[in-house]
Amino acid sequence: MTNALPGEPPAGMSKRAARKRQRNAELAGTSLRRALRTASPSGAAVIVGGALMVLWAVVGVDALLDHRLLRFGIKPREIAGLVGIVASPFVHADVGQLAAETVPFAVLCWLMLISGGRYFAIVTLAVGLVSGLTAWLAAPAHTVILGCSGLIFGWMGYVVARAWFGRKIRWIAIAVAVVCIFSGTFSGLLPKLHANVFWGDHLAGFLAGLIVGAVLHASARKPGRRAGLRPNTSILDR
């Protein structure tokens, strides 16, 4: 049997059938790429699932190492504790702390991702820096602040600000749903003492999310102006 020349259909197959098979293969590849894009619901779900696997793996490894990873948390006013601004969202004191943060982290991270990769990066970076620095500057001495709660409250603040300033039905509906579902979480913004958790960085993260959301979306309401950034791949804008 002779091999078909490049561009020629395989032996026994008509050109029409060959073109149809090629189109189907191209569509399948395109659909898979679209499904795994960051801003697509399925792609965002894959990323969130991977992030949760990492967080739970870190908790497991930390337990096996007799909690030696806790030294990477934020240590207020200690130079060595500055590394915790970057590392602390990945480290949790125990299974209980991570279990309490898993659902809000998954939901809000997914919502942020489908809003667009650029918005996710900007909001997460700003919130992480502000909440982390606040914990380092203002948390009680001789404590170690751990967990991703600062990011969670920052994402919540952004979702609320986006709804208020963007005034889109979808954004408002999402914000209302988030506030209703996680209404009990807002108690974390009130002053209280809790091991490895500081209410001040929750409040700072939430306010940072509000401010970033206002900056990113307030200009979209002004006539004749376009927002400085537009998440072109966001399904929320379609």
DODO-449836 format. One record per atom (N, C-alpha, C): residue in three letters; x, y, z. Coordinates in steps of 0.001 Angstrom, whole numbers, padded with zeros to 6 digits, always signed. Atoms other than C-alpha are relative to their C-alpha. Layout:
# residues N
alaXYZ;...
***
This chain:
# residues 238
met+000857-001200+000000;met+000000+000000+000000;met+000886+001240+000000;thr-000808-001215+000095;thr+001403+003390-000972;thr-000582+001072+000891;asn+000443-001088-000858;asn+001271+006339+001399;asn-000537+001146-000847;ala+000579-001138+000719;ala-000838+009304+000351;ala+000982+001151+000007;leu-000851-001176+000085;leu+001022+012381-000837;leu-000540+001091+000908;pro+000464-001107-000835;pro+000892+015524+001341;pro-001141+000751-000675;gly+001153-000715+000546;gly-002477+017242+000882;gly-001010-000910-000656;glu+000910+000952+000609;glu-004032+014115-000622;glu-000702-000801+001085;pro+000718+000802-001000;pro-006719+012141+001262;pro+000566-001412+000050;pro-000461+001382-000097;pro-005814+008672+002569;pro-000710-000875-001021;ala+000578+000914+000978;ala-006453+005768+000233;ala-001370-000473+000467;gly+001352+000459-000316;gly-010104+004838+000092;gly-000896+001073+000589;met+000803-001083-000559;met-011304+008205+001409;met-000102+001136-001000;ser+000191-001092+000940;ser-012814+010924-000718;ser+000551+001302+000586;lys-000503-001291-000462;lys-011532+014496-000560;lys-001006+000676+000929;arg+001026-000615-000848;arg-014846+015618+000920;arg+000024-000576+001408;ala-000050+000641-001314;ala-014639+013075+003731;ala+001263+000390+000754;ala-001251-000385-000627;ala-011020+013989+004370;ala-000081+001420+000559;arg+000155-001369-000481;arg-011863+017692+004630;arg-000898+000059+001231;lys+000907+000027-001141;lys-014723+016921+007016;lys+000713-000501+001246;arg-000743+000515-001145;arg-012449+014856+009245;arg+000991+001033+000521;gln-000958-001020-000410;gln-009865+017628+009250;gln-000696+001136+000756;arg+000743-001065-000685;arg-012477+020250+010202;arg-000417-000436+001396;asn+000409+000504-001316;asn-013747+018063+013028;asn+001169-000009+000976;ala-001189+000014-000859;ala-010213+017642+014356;ala+000374+001413+000434;glu-000322-001378-000339;glu-009610+021389+014188;glu-000989+000569+001014;leu+001014-000480-000930;leu-012907+022132+015960;leu+000196-000594+001380;ala-000229+000651-001293;ala-012118+019599+018664;ala+001163+000646+000730;gly-001155-000647-000615;gly-008721+021174+019267;gly-000331+001399+000472;thr+000376-001366-000382;thr-010184+024679+019312;thr-000900-000013+001220;ser+000908+000079-001142;ser-012956+023677+021734;ser+000761-000324+001275;leu-000780+000350-001179;leu-010431+022110+024086;leu+000806+001189+000486;arg-000780-001179-000397;arg-008239+025216+024034;arg-000892+001042+000646;arg+000921-000978-000577;arg-011246+027445+024681;arg-000451-000434+001385;ala+000479+000498-001285;ala-012435+025218+027523;ala+001031+000158+001101;leu-001066-000079-000999;leu-009056+025442+029240;leu+000568+001397+000151;arg-000464-001368-000188;arg-008611+029197+028895;arg-000308+000458+001411;thr+000171-000479-001368;thr-008241+031020+032204;thr-001373+000594+000224;ala+001263-000709-000188;ala-011371+033113+031650;ala-001229-000860-000301;ser+001144+000869+000236;ser-013569+030159+030670;ser-000369-000691+001317;pro+000400+000649-001254;pro-015612+028507+033452;pro+000761-001290+000276;ser-000702+001265-000212;ser-013961+025137+032911;ser+001485+000223+000255;gly-001412-000292-000221;gly-010450+026565+032636;gly+000242+000571+001376;ala-000122-000568-001343;ala-010963+028616+035790;ala-000164-001077+001066;ala+000220+001078-000958;ala-012277+025527+037586;ala+001237-000882+000131;val-001229+000800-000038;val-009141+023593+036632;val+001072+000703+000827;ile-001006-000759-000734;ile-006914+026367+038000;ile-000326+000030+001490;val+000406-000022-001401;val-008911+026646+041222;val+000234-001357+000643;gly-000243+001337-000527;gly-008787+022889+041673;gly+001474-000261+000247;gly-001437+000161-000185;gly-005023+022906+041175;gly+000508+000791+001186;ala-000423-000826-001127;ala-004600+025762+043663;ala-000399-000636+001329;leu+000448+000651-001231;leu-006656+023922+046285;leu+000830-001246+000300;met-000855+001177-000203;met-004608+020779+045753;met+001338+000412+000605;val-001271-000493-000544;val-001452+022804+046418;val-000163+000386+001466;leu+000214-000437-001379;leu-002893+024367+049581;leu-000149-001182+000951;trp+000181+001167-000864;trp-003997+021018+050986;trp+001265-000841+000082;ala-001269+000725-000044;ala-000697+019409+050036;ala+000971+000670+000971;val-000886-000730-000922;val+001169+022148+051932;val-000394-000288+001447;val+000448+000327-001352;val-000974+021500+055019;val+000454-001402+000398;gly-000437+001363-000291;gly-000198+017788+054775;gly+001493-000099+000237;val-001460+000023-000161;val+003527+018326+054322;val+000395+000677+001308;asp-000303-000711-001241;asp+003551+020825+057189;asp-000253-000879+001214;ala+000292+000905-001109;ala+001935+018261+059495;ala+001082-001071+000129;leu-001053+001023-000027;leu+004534+015656+058510;leu+001324+000574+000509;leu-001236-000650-000432;leu+007314+018172+059209;leu-000141+000652+001370;asp+000212-000538-001348;asp+005944+018965+062670;asp-000184+001519-000036;his+000367-001408+000143;his+004650+022362+061486;his+001206+000931-000161;arg-001174-000847+000223;arg+008044+023674+060453;arg-000242+001055-001076;leu+000274-000976+001056;leu+006519+025498+057483;leu-000663+001261+000534;leu+000672-001165-000564;leu+004710+027885+059815;leu+000943+001187+000149;arg-000950-001114-000107;arg+007889+029936+060014;arg-000071+000924-001216;phe+000138-000838+001195;phe+007012+031257+056547;phe-001211+000931+000074;gly+001099-000933-000178;gly+004031+033161+057949;gly+000506+001415+000228;ile-000359-001402-000238;ile+003961+036911+058558;ile+000315+000192+001477;lys-000413-000297-001369;lys+005900+037836+061704;lys+000075+001513+000147;pro+000106-001465-000076;pro+004909+041385+062655;pro+001300+000681+000444;arg-001147-000872-000277;arg+007728+043943+062584;arg+001333-000719+000095;glu-001274+000712+000086;glu+010406+041332+062047;glu+000416-000057-001468;ile-000475-000002+001384;ile+012551+041609+058927;ile-000193-001370-000641;ala+000161+001356+000537;ala+012484+037839+058501;ala-001461-000310-000303;gly+001420+000264+000204;gly+008692+037994+058622;gly-000571+000602-001261;leu+000488-000600+001245;leu+008436+040037+055430;leu-000252-001038-001085;val+000211+001041+001012;val+008718+036851+053382;val-001416-000559+000073;gly+001352+000517-000170;gly+005335+035906+054798;gly-001039+000737-000809;ile+000954-000743+000826;ile+003651+038618+052737;ile-000285-000771-001284;val+000159+000808+001211;val+004215+036370+049730;val-000362-001436+000338;ala+000140+001425-000284;ala+004309+032963+051408;ala-001213-000354+000845;ser+001041+000359-000970;ser+001605+033154+054086;ser-001318-000459-000626;pro+001256+000516+000560;pro-001413+032701+051716;pro+000044-001485-000332;phe-000128+001417+000337;phe-000048+029245+050914;phe+000132-000889+001239;val-000249+000762-001231;val+000507+028211+054554;val-001135+000242+000986;his+001084-000103-000979;his-002237+027478+057078;his+000414-000717+001284;ala-000396+000536-001301;ala-001996+026701+060765;ala-000355-001470+000141;asp+000440+001385-000126;asp-003953+023462+060507;asp-001112-000267-001007;val+001069+000406+000918;val-006631+021574+058620;val-001262+000823+000231;gly+001206-000758-000312;gly-009383+023469+060423;gly-000012+001368-000649;gln-000055-001324+000605;gln-008204+026862+059206;gln-000202-000070-001508;leu+000142+000117+001447;leu-007875+025736+055599;leu-001399-000460-000380;ala+001354+000470+000294;ala-011215+023905+055708;ala-000987+001160+000036;ala+000902-001141-000102;ala-012922+027135+056801;ala+000160+000952-001172;glu-000264-000930+001095;glu-011328+029035+053899;glu-000174-000619-001380;thr+000017+000684+001295;thr-011663+026419+051158;thr-001161+000441-000891;val+001163-000326+000834;val-015215+027174+049957;val+000030+001457-000467;pro-000063-001383+000504;pro-014949+030997+049896;pro+001173+000230-000944;phe-001135-000134+000908;phe-011504+030709+048289;phe-000358-000526-001376;ala+000332+000619+001286;ala-012797+028371+045576;ala-000986+000847-000784;val+001049-000759+000693;val-015894+030437+044752;val+000533+001342-000492;leu-000452-001343+000363;leu-014240+033861+044784;leu+001171-000035-000979;cys-001102+000129+000954;cys-011077+032733+043004;cys-000547-000322-001388;trp+000616+000345+001278;trp-013230+031193+040277;trp-000671+001223-000630;leu+000655-001213+000511;leu-015274+034394+039938;leu+001032+001007-000506;met-001038-000926+000426;met-012094+036455+039718;met+000632-000454-001315;leu-000638+000516+001212;leu-010581+034206+037054;leu-000877+000192-001224;ile+000860-000159+001169;ile-013620+034297+034776;ile-000256+001476-000309;ser+000107-001433+000284;ser-013569+038096+035106;ser+001093+000465-000951;gly-001111-000353+000884;gly-010329+038104+033098;gly+001322-000109+000722;gly-001303+000220-000614;gly-006709+037228+033753;gly+000664+001276+000484;arg-000649-001251-000396;arg-005557+040872+033879;arg-000607+000541+001273;tyr+000655-000468-001215;tyr-008152+041855+036459;tyr+000384-000875+001185;phe-000379+000916-001081;phe-007353+038764+038518;phe+001400+000324+000516;ala-001381-000270-000401;ala-003637+039567+038529;ala+000110+001335+000737;ile-000091-001326-000611;ile-004079+043269+039347;ile-000613-000005+001401;val+000689-000008-001289;val-006585+042738+042159;val+000743-000869+001016;thr-000676+000911-000921;thr-004747+039777+043687;thr+001319+000586+000486;leu-001277-000601-000396;leu-001384+041565+043668;leu-000218+001157+000971;ala+000251-001164-000855;ala-002791+044778+045173;ala-000512-000427+001370;val+000588+000452-001258;val-004849+042997+047818;val+001031-000746+000838;gly-001001+000757-000736;gly-002030+040632+048748;gly+001034+000897+000664;leu-000994-000922-000558;leu+000461+043467+049244;leu-000576+000828+001143;val+000595-000862-001024;val-001906+045708+051207;val-000333-000786+001263;ser+000371+000791-001179;ser-003267+042997+053503;ser+001239-000553+000701;gly-001218+000536-000605;gly+000176+041465+054029;gly+000792+001052+000752;leu-000729-001079-000670;leu+001854+044769+054857;leu-000740+000476+001249;thr+000782-000390-001172;thr-000993+045656+057216;thr+000216-000971+001141;ala-000243+000998-001035;ala-000540+042389+059098;ala+001408+000153+000577;trp-001386-000134-000461;trp+003227+042941+059266;trp+000172+001239+000876;leu-000145-001256-000746;leu+002842+046497+060557;leu-000851+000061+001265;ala+000958-000256-001076;ala-000152+046211+062869;ala-000430-001213+000809;ala+000418+001180-000758;ala-000680+042613+064012;ala+000736-000057+001337;pro-000664+000102-001302;pro+000161+041759+067635;pro+001389-000619-000115;ala-001371+000525+000009;ala+003826+041099+068349;ala+000024-001464+000431;his-000230+001407-000369;his+005111+037543+068705;his-001123-000921-000491;thr+000986+000873+000630;thr+002364+036131+066506;thr+000477-000354-001405;val-000292+000383+001385;val+002506+034409+063123;val-001328-000038-000745;ile+001253-000111+000748;ile-000225+035384+060659;ile+000059-000904-001222;leu+000006+001012+001051;leu-001184+032621+058245;leu-001334-000002-000751;gly+001233+000242+000732;gly-003735+031815+055559;gly-000268+000991-001114;cys+000350-000800+001176;cys-005350+033263+052443;cys-001238+000854+000235;ser+001219-000756-000283;ser-008174+035091+054217;ser+000100+001444-000468;gly-000152-001363+000502;gly-006723+038487+053273;gly-000369+000097-001474;leu+000374+000033+001418;leu-007058+037558+049592;leu-001502-000168-000169;ile+001432+000260+000103;ile-010584+036273+050127;ile-000796+001283+000232;phe+000718-001245-000277;phe-011761+039527+051699;phe+000275+001045-001079;gly-000304-000927+001086;gly-009977+041517+048986;gly-000812-000288-001242;trp+000824+000371+001156;trp-011740+039584+046246;trp-001456+000376+000230;met+001379-000378-000314;met-015059+040149+048019;met-000196+001508-000177;gly+000091-001443+000160;gly-014381+043882+048155;gly-000044+000411-001455;tyr-000008-000317+001427;tyr-013607+043945+044456;tyr-001335-000335-000657;val+001279+000405+000586;val-016782+042058+043539;val-001096+001012+000348;val+000997-000987-000422;val-018869+044539+045555;val+000216+001326-000741;ala-000288-001272+000673;ala-017116+047600+044065;ala-000305-000084-001492;arg+000283+000161+001430;arg-017401+046238+040519;arg-001494+000125-000269;ala+001445-000089+000168;ala-021155+045859+040961;ala-000481+001433+000182;trp+000455-001357-000296;trp-021555+049355+042429;trp+000387+000975-001113;phe-000479-000966+000983;phe-019444+051219+039882;phe-000285-000429-001439;gly+000245+000477+001356;gly-019981+049004+036825;gly-001458+000038-000386;arg+001449-000056+000216;arg-023778+048868+037213;arg-000475-000924-001110;lys+000490+001007+000941;lys-024169+045746+035099;lys-000807-001034+000770;ile+000916+000910-000695;ile-026992+043368+035954;ile+000720-001248+000488;arg-000698+001219-000373;arg-024725+040329+035964;arg+000910+000216+001197;trp-000919-000304-001100;trp-022170+041965+038230;trp-000765+000242+001299;ile+000802-000258-001197;ile-024865+043157+040633;ile-000542-001307+000569;ala+000535+001280-000450;ala-026431+039693+040777;ala+001080-000829+000685;ile-001106+000749-000595;ile-023040+038114+041484;ile+000353+000564+001366;ala-000343-000628-001276;ala-022273+040636+044235;ala-001041-000311+001072;val+001067+000294-000959;val-025661+040118+045902;val+000099-001453+000467;ala-000119+001418-000351;ala-025196+036335+045782;ala+001191-000236+000935;val-001192+000164-000845;val-021688+036573+047264;val-000252+000526+001405;val+000265-000588-001312;val-022803+038878+050078;val-000969-000874+000803;cys+000978+000838-000703;cys-025780+036632+050920;cys+000608-001331+000442;ile-000553+001323-000301;ile-023885+033334+050762;ile+001066+000082+001088;phe-001110-000105-000945;phe-020866+034558+052709;phe-000213+001118+001018;ser+000299-001079-000948;ser-022636+037025+055009;ser+000672-000229+001348;gly-000642+000295-001279;gly-021262+035245+058055;gly+001487+000288+000003;thr-001438-000241+000102;thr-017733+035759+056767;thr+000366+001427+000373;phe-000295-001404-000259;phe-018003+039530+057246;phe+000314+000267+001466;ser-000381-000172-001399;ser-017611+039030+060989;ser+001516+000039+000146;gly-001464-000041-000034;gly-013925+038592+060167;gly+000568+001389-000155;leu-000452-001386+000116;leu-013768+042355+059552;leu-000042+000726+001334;leu+000138-000629-001304;leu-014539+043074+063216;leu+001191-000335+000892;pro-001144+000243-000900;pro-011809+043428+065871;pro-000243-001187+000930;lys+000065+001134-000914;lys-011197+040174+067709;lys+001347-000703+000013;leu-001247+000728-000145;leu-008348+037994+068916;leu-000194-001430-000475;his+000058+001372+000508;his-007680+034743+067097;his+001411-000412-000386;ala-001359+000470+000283;ala-004538+032668+066822;ala+000243-000086-001501;asn-000460+000069+001397;asn-002714+033061+063480;asn-000878+000771-000979;val+000880-000789+000868;val-005441+035375+062132;val-000087+001414+000563;phe+000063-001393-000423;phe-005508+039188+062231;phe-001125+000696-000757;trp+001148-000644+000631;trp-008743+041063+061595;trp+000407+001225-000821;gly-000422-001214+000682;gly-006821+044156+060482;gly+000374-000232-001453;asp-000355+000251+001398;asp-005440+042558+057338;asp-001225-000422-000803;his+001268+000270+000686;his-008966+041317+056517;his-000629+001312-000455;leu+000601-001294+000304;leu-010262+044881+056687;leu+000810+000741-001066;ala-000849-000671+000986;ala-007272+046249+054756;ala-000159-000628-001377;gly+000191+000674+001278;gly-007695+043615+052041;gly-001342+000340-000616;phe+001333-000332+000500;phe-011421+044321+051753;phe-000026+001417-000561;leu-000035-001383+000467;leu-010828+048073+051466;leu+000848+000134-001268;ala-000833-000026+001210;ala-008048+047489+048917;ala-000787-000513-001194;gly+000837+000506+001082;gly-010456+045397+046847;gly-001035+001009-000450;leu+000965-001042+000342;leu-013053+048160+047018;leu+000648+001103-000834;ile-000676-001102+000696;ile-010547+050801+045915;ile+000420-000415-001399;val-000430+000464+001322;val-009120+048727+043068;val-001202-000162-000916;gly+001208+000138+000807;gly-012638+047896+041867;gly-000527+001344-000454;ala+000453-001337+000375;ala-013555+051574+041931;ala+000877+000595-001093;val-000928-000547+000997;val-010442+052559+039981;val-000182-000667-001354;leu+000093+000734+001261;leu-010912+049857+037362;leu-001332+000183-000712;his+001334+000010+000614;his-014634+050309+036793;his-000739+001329+000046;ala+000719-001267-000077;ala-015654+053861+037723;ala+000046+000754-001319;ser-000132-000740+001257;ser-014338+055293+034436;ser-000934-000527-001072;ala+000894+000576+001015;ala-016605+052943+032470;ala-001369+000656+000013;arg+001318-000631-000101;arg-019641+054924+033680;arg-000016+001402-000584;lys-000056-001363+000498;lys-018426+058266+032299;lys-000248+000017-001502;pro+000305-000043+001436;pro-019863+059168+028866;pro+001233+000315-000832;gly-001092-000287+000915;gly-017411+059056+026019;gly+001332-000558+000412;arg-001268+000569-000451;arg-014768+057178+028008;arg-000127-001498+000094;arg-000064+001441-000126;arg-013712+053582+027980;arg+000860-000343+001188;ala-000812+000413-001137;ala-012337+051706+030929;ala+001420-000236-000441;gly-001404+000139+000344;gly-008580+051612+031047;gly+000372-001422-000336;leu-000251+001402+000274;leu-008613+047845+031086;leu-001320-000672-000298;arg+001212+000744+000314;arg-011169+045597+029479;arg+000356-001473-000112;pro-000278+001427+000079;pro-011163+041836+030120;pro-000682-000604-001215;asn+000645+000406+001248;asn-011864+040935+026501;asn-000418-001450-000035;thr+000325+001421+000014;thr-011955+037242+027293;thr-000980-000368+001099;ser+000892+000294-001110;ser-014336+037581+030244;ser-001387-000350-000493;ile+001351+000379+000377;ile-017640+035759+029886;ile-001014+000911+000675;leu+000924-000881-000707;leu-019156+038307+032283;leu-000335+001228-000816;asp+000241-001177+000822;asp-018954+041013+029614;asp-000718-000338-001307;arg+000610+000395+001273;arg-020620+039030+026841;arg-001499+000219+000044;
***
